[in-house]
Amino acid sequence: MKGKRWLVLALIIVALLVVLFVWLASDPGYVLVRFRGWRIEATVVGAVAILIAAWIALGIVWWLLRWPFGALSRRHRRISHERLRDGLVAMTEGRNVEAHRTLQRASQYSSLRSPALLAAAEAAHRHGDTTRALESLDEAAQHAPEAARTLRARVLRESGRAEEAMRLLAPGAEAGKLPPAGWHEYALDALATHQPDKARIALEPLRKADMLGPAGHAELVAQVLGECLRLAPDAAGLQDLWKRTGRPQRQIPAVLEAYTRRAGALGAAHEALDAIEDALKREWNSALVAAYGEATPPAEATARLRNASRWLEAHPDDDALLRTLGILSMKAADPRAAREYLVRALAAKPTAAGWAALAEVQSATGEMAEATRCYANAWHCTQGRDVAPAPHEGGIDTAPIMPEERDEHGMPRLPGEPPAPAH
């Protein structure tokens, strides 16, 4: 396509030259120049040619005069580019002191000043030298104010000064003029200062900018909305906030979990439990299953227990489901079934939540010694320590349950045994 355009342009130029030649052939014109006794006579074409030649000659002379200075500038530019390259490589490799020094030197070249100073500030921050990082950002703010402000906010937040970072970005956020990285930092600052309502303002600009990608944006949405839901003052405020949440956002498991747990704490979990049942039909999620059991009120325990029991056929070894069944059985006043479910859950995967739930069952049935041991095991799980010196603790086998494996003919085989070759 470009070749055709150039061909058309060339044809137009040739046509114009032909017309101009025909026009000037009959009367080429006459130019007379007199200057201090000098007399120059020429045709119009000759005069134009002389002017063009003079312009080219002046350009060559000017280039020759500038060449020595250009050589020095080119050398300075080449050295600055090398310093910027070496500084970025050093920062990536973790040599942050060397990177800061090299990048500061690279910033002496004007066209590289902004990226070099911003990178130098990042290197100083990684080294833990907040003072030098802020000094570099003071210089960078004169050339790239938005980038310097965003990076300064991150340095302040990661240095434990999130409130200062929030005040720094607040004017831009109120005016709606933050860059994508600024909106992201504003959201993180708002979360760090326990102001999720302000963080929520940044979600839509970040979605439009597509800075974080679908997965990253969904994770931030879960953090922000989850914190908003957890801080709801009452049941009415919680329901209002949930209704104002978009349908795609409601389907994020972490958001639904936060809503359910807060609704359970406020005594209004019926709709949240129904939402979890619908969500589990679409996709299984152990965190939602755990929240389902913990948020269910005793009045609904029997009905919810029947619903949860149906999931056991498809997920027989899910420790979260077994723990939920145990909790629901206890709320339904069936401690014997609760103990059986919780023992199976601990056998599948010993967790602090499982030991604590079993301790509550044993405490309710008057087994105080066993309850004390289970609470101790729950504490040991949170610390990453062994829950018991022997495979059995209080009559509970904590060895993991290994599901039975079968080949394509339905014959059992040992775990990890490779399939037999086909004959």
Protein Blocks (a to p, Z undefined) as FASTA:
>chain_A
ZZmmmmmmmmmmmmmmmmmmmmmmmmnojadddeehiacdddfklmmmmmmmmmmmmmmm
mmmmmmmmmmmmmmmmmmmmmmmmmmmmmmmnopamlmmmmmmmmmmpmklmmmmmmmmm
mmmmmnopaklmmmmmmmmmmmmmmlmmmmmmmmmmmnopamlmmmmmmmmmmnopacfk
lmmmmmmmmmmnopaklmmmmmmmmmmnomnommlmmmmmmmmmmmmmmmpmblklmmmm
mmmpcfklmmpmklmmmmmmmmmmnopaklmmmmmmmmmmmpgcfklmmmmmmmpcfklm
mmmmmmmmmmmmmmmmlmklmmmmmmmmmmnopaklmmmmmmmmmmmoccfklmmmmmmm
mmmnopamlmmmmmmmmmmmmnopafbfbfbeghiafbdcddddddfkopacdehiacdd
dZZ
